[in-house]
Amino acid sequence: MQRLLSEFAESLRIAFAQIRANKLRSILTALGVMIGIVAVTLMGAAIHGIDIGFEASLAMLGDDILYVEKWPWHNVEDWWKYVGRPPFRLEDADALNRIIRTTPDTLLDSAVPVAQRSPSTVRAGANAVNGVFTMGTLAGYVRMTTVDFDSGRFFSEDEADAGRPVCVLGRDVADALFSGRSAIGETVTIKGQPLRVVGVFARQGAFLGLFSFDSQIVMPFGVYRRLFDVRHGSVYLRVKARDKLHLAEAMEELIGAMRRVRGLPPGKRDDFSINQQEAFKQQLDPVRKSIAFAGLFITGLSLFVGAIGIMNITFVSVKERTREIGTRKALGARRRTILLQFLIEAVCISAVGGAIGLALTGALCLVIKATMPALPVEFSITLVFTALLASVATGIISGFVPAVGASRLDPVVALRYE
């Protein structure tokens, strides 16, 4: 064992001596491995970043929330089955809440109506913000969101029931309209309607990069109904489940309750859709698979090219040092020693390429985060180990055949080689 370790240390010393002696050749040889490692790590960073961003976005919605809407959250070809469905009303939420309260051992907690539209223009004095996501709901909405408040509060049940002109602003809207001062107690106007600000949400970020939760205004449903038309499908119901672990059972209960609310007889098709976060995950999977497929193809091609380059250079190195191999074998070096020497040299070239590739990927991730913060990339320690293992494996595979050839040289023939 001690001899093997000694041979390994000596082989490492010789390998790095050869790399230093032929710097340009070694770097060019490792170029294919560099490109492959950059491809695989960037692919992994993109997928990891998408997963983190996706989970963070879903957390904003709440993982125990079900959405009762006219349309399902997936592409539909038989759209004619959905277009004629009746819209939801405020009374639907009231009827659903009565059913929930009178159902023993219910898995549902409560329901609130939500009406929304975008964009709207919100003004405060001489300042105005365009493209604001506008929402009307009831006081129970605050129980269905995980967002905290930067300042103030959500509107109360009394304010919502009376339709008082109050609102809660997203962080970006508050900053744009009331830069440098508190928005609480100030007045904003939307479509000429003055609204008193009672709360400002904490910063939340964007949902899947599509729209920002920080650019929104939430008001009581009664106020929203006075400002906007709610007759054409802009209203849906948010339903909170008591236990997210039994969300599937809660969905089945909700379907039955909604059929009672809509007065649907047995055998008649549902005229509503129950949506949940799983629909977003199903839509994200093709994107992740496409990125993974493209990344693996580029990675495989680059590592293959890199392996061919390392193999060729190792063959050249064996030819250049044939007399040295003959001398060492004549002095008693075993086949294992010669094989280990050239194999470690190939692995070292590949590992150097992998290390440079990792450094380039880290720099690229920093540049992407600084210049395109909406593009999700997350560099993790798992990617580092994966990249190093891939580069070492490439070196072993590409250097094995030349190393075996060198170890089998006849010392007499090798000493006579010119």
N, C-alpha and C positions, 0 to 999 in steps of 0.2 A: 504493500500500500504506500509505504514511504517512497519507494522508488517511482511509483506511478505519479505521485504528487510532484516529485522532483522533475520527472520528465514533462509533466504538464506545465510547471513553472518555467522550465527551459524553453518549451515550445512557445509559450506566451512571449517570452523575451525575444526570441528569434522572429516571431510574427510581427511584433511592433517595430523591431529593427528593420524588417523588410518594408513595412508600410512607410516608415520615415524615409527610407532610402528611395522609395518610389512614390512620393506623395501624390503627384498629378495622376499617375496611372491608377493608384488606389482609389482616389476620389472619383475619377471617371468610371471605374469599374463599379463603384458603389452607387452610381447615379440612379440606376434602375431600382435599386432597393430603396433609395431615398424617396423617389416618386411614389413607389408602392406604399411606403409607410405613411407618407403625407396623405395619400388617398384614403387608406384604411382609417387613419386617426381622424381626419376631417369628416369622413362618413360617420364614424362612431360619435364624434362630438356633435354633429348635426342631429343624429337620431336621439342621442341623450338629451340634447337641448330641447328638441321637440317634445319629448316625453315630459321633461320637467315643466316646460311652459304649458303643456296641455293639462297636466295635473293641477298646476296653479290656477289655470283658467277655470277648470271644472270646480275647484274649491270655491271660487267666487259664486258659482251657481248654487252650491250646496249639494252634498252627495245623498241627501235624504229627501230631495224635492222631486215631485212628479209634475208634469206639465200637461194640462188638458187643453188641446188646441184643435183647430179645424183641420190642419194639415199635419202629416207625420214629418219627422225630421230625416227624411231620406228621399231620394229621387223617386217619383212615381210616374209610371207610364199611363196608368188608367186614371188620369187626372179628373175625368168626368164624374168619377165616383165621389170625389171630395168637393168639387167646386159648388155643388148645390147644398152643402151642409149648412144648417142655420147657424148664425153667429152666436157667440156667448154674450150673456147679459149679467149685470150686477146681481140680479135675482137668482141666477144659477148658483152663484157662490153662497148666497144665503140658504138656498134649498139644500145644497150639499153639506153645509155646516150643520143644519138641523138633522140630517141623516147621520152624520158622523157622531153627533152628541147622543143620539138615541140608539146607536148600535153597540151592543155589549161586546167587550173585548176587541174593540176596533183597533186596526193597525194604522189608522189615519189620525192625524192630529187636528188639522184645520185647513181651510182653503181661503184664498184671497183672490179677487179679480185684479187683473193687471191689464192696462191699456197702454200702448206705447207707439211712438212714431219718431222718425228722424228724417231730415234735420229740422231744427227750430232755431230761431234767433232769440237770444236772451240779452236784455239790455239793463244797464244800471247807469243812469246819468248819461255821460258822453261815451261810455264804454259799451261795446257790444261783442257778443261771441256767437258765431255762426256754427251751424252743424251740430247743435246740442241734442243729444238723445233725450227725449221727453217721455216721462212715464207718469201715469195716474194709477193710484192704488189706495188701499185702506191701511189703517194703523197696524194691522196684523202682519203686514209685509216685513216689518223689522225683525220678526221672529224667524223669517225664512231666508235671511241673508247672514253671511258670516262677517260682513264688513263692519269695521269699527267707525267711530266718529272722531274726526279731527277736532271738532268743536260743536257745541250745541247738542241737539237731540233730534229724534224723528217726531213727526206730528202725532198728536194724541188721537184717541178714538173720538173724543168730543169734537176736535177740530175737523176730523175726517167726516164724521156724521153730519156736521153742520155745513160742510163744504167751505170752510174758512180759507181765505186766500193766503196760504202758507206754503213753504216749499223747503226742500233739502237739496243742496248743490253738491256736485262732484268737485273734487279738489282743483282740477284745472279751471273749471268755470269760476269758482270763487277767487282763484289767484288772478285770473284775467280781468274780472270785474272790480275786485276790491284789493288790488295789489298793495301790500304793506299795511293793511288794516283788517280787522275782523269783519266777517260778513254777517255775523249774527245780529239780527235786528234791523239789518238794512233791507231795502226794497229793490226788487228786480221786476222787470216787466216782460211779458211774453204775449204777443199779439194784442198789445195795449192793456193787458190785465196786470195790475200791480200785485206782487206776491211778497210777503214778508219772509225773510230767510230765518228759519229756526234751527237749522243744522247744516254742517258741512261734513261729508264723508271723508274718511282717511283715504290716502292714495291707494288705489287698487291695481292700476296698470290696465293693459289691453287684454281682451278676450280673443285668444288664438290669432292675435295680430289683426283682427277684423275691425273692432271698434273699441274705444276706450271707455271704461267704466268711470273714469275721472272727468269725462265730458258729458255729464247728464244732469237732469233736474227732475226731481220726484215731487209730485203734488198730490193732494187728495183727489180721489176719483171724481167727486162731484165737481171740483174746479176744472179738472181735465175735460169732463163731459161738456162743460159750458164753452170751452175753447175749441175743441176738436170733435169731429164726427166719429162716433164709436159704433155706427150701425153696420159697418162693412168689414167685419172680421178682424178689427184691431185689438179685440179683447180676448184674453185667455185666462185660464185659472192656474194658479200655483197651489199645489197641495203638498203639505208637509207630512211625511210619514213619521210614526212614533219611533221606529227602529229601522235603521238603514240596512241591518243584516237580513231583514225580512221584506226587502223592497219588492221582490217579485210577488209575494203574497199580498202586500199592500196594493200593488197595481191591480191584481185581480179583484180585490174588494172595491177599489175605486171604479173599475169598469162597471160592476154591478150597481154601485151607488149612482153613477152618472146615467145609467140606463133608467133608473127610477126618476132622476131629475128631469130627463128628457121625455119621460113617459113612453118609452119604447116597449112594445109588446114582445113576447118571446118569438124568436125566429127572425125578427127584423134586424137588419144590419146596423151596427153602431154608426152614429152620425157625429163622432168625435174621435180624436186620436190621443192616446196616452204616450207621452214622450219622456225619455230620461237620458241621462248622460251617456249611456251605452251607445246611443245612436251616433254621437260625436266620435267615440272610439272606433266604431266600425268605419266611419268615413275617413279617419286618420290612417288606418292600417294600410290602404293602398299607397299612400304617400310614403310611409315608412318603408314599405317593401320596395318601392321604386328607387328610393335613395340607397337602400341596402344593396339592391341588385346592381345598380350602376356603380356604386363604390366597390363592390366585390369584383366586378368585371375589370374595372381599371386597376384595382389592386393586384388581381391575379395576373393580368397582362404585364404590369410593371415588374412584379416580383419574378415572373418567368424570364423576362428580358434581363433583369438583374442577375438571376441565377445563371443564365447562359454566359453573361459577361464574366462573372466570378469563376465559373468553370474554365473558360478559355484562358483567363489570366493565370489560374492555378496550373493549368497544363503548361503555359509558357514558363512559369516559375520553376516547374519540375524540370523542363528542358534546360533552362539556364543553369540549374544547380545539380545537373546529373553527376558531374565529377565529385561535387561535395557529398552527394548521397552515397556514391561509391566509396569515398574515403571513410565516411562515418560507418558504413556497414562493414568495411574491411577492419575497422577498429573495434567492432563488436556491437554496433547499434542494432537493435532488433527491429523487426518489421513494424511492431506496434509503435516504436518511437518515431520512425519516419512517417507512418500514417498519421499519428497524432500531430506531428509538426505541421504538415501541410493542411490538415483538416482544421486545426486551430487558426492557421493563417487565413483560410477562407472564411471562417466564422468571424474572425476579428474584422475583416474588411466589410462583411455584411453588417456586423453590429455597429461599426462606425457609421455606415450609411443609415442604419436605423436611428442612431442617436441624433445625427444631423437632421433626419426627417422629422423626428419628434420636436427638435428645437424649432424647425421651420413651422410646424403645425401650431406649436404654442404661440409663436409670434403672429401667425395668421389669425388665430382665435382672438388675440388681443386687439389686432387691427379691426377685425369684423365687429367685435363688441363696441369698439370706440366709434367706428364710422357708421355701422348699421345695427343699432341696439335692438331693433325689432326682429332681427334675424337670430333665431335661437342656436347658439353653439355653447356647449359645456364640455370642457376638457377635464377628464377624470383620471384617477390613478389606475383604474382598470384598463383604460386605453394605453397607458404607458407600458404596462406589463404585456398586453396583447401585442403591441408593436414590437417590443423587444423579443418576445417569443417568436414572432413571425420572422424577424430578421435573423435570429439565431438558427431557426429551422431552415431558412433559405440558404444560409452559409453551410450547414451540415449537408443538405441535399446536393448543393452544387459542388462542394469540395470533396465529396466522398470518392467519386470515381478517380479523379486525378491523384488523390492521396493514396488510394489502393494501388494505383499504377506505380507510384513512386516507391511504395513499400515493397513491391515485388521485383524491383530492378535487380539484375545480377550484378554484384559488386565488380566483377572482372570486366563485364561489358561497360558498366558505368564509368570505371576508371579510364577506359580507352576512348570514351566519348569526347569528341572535339566540338 
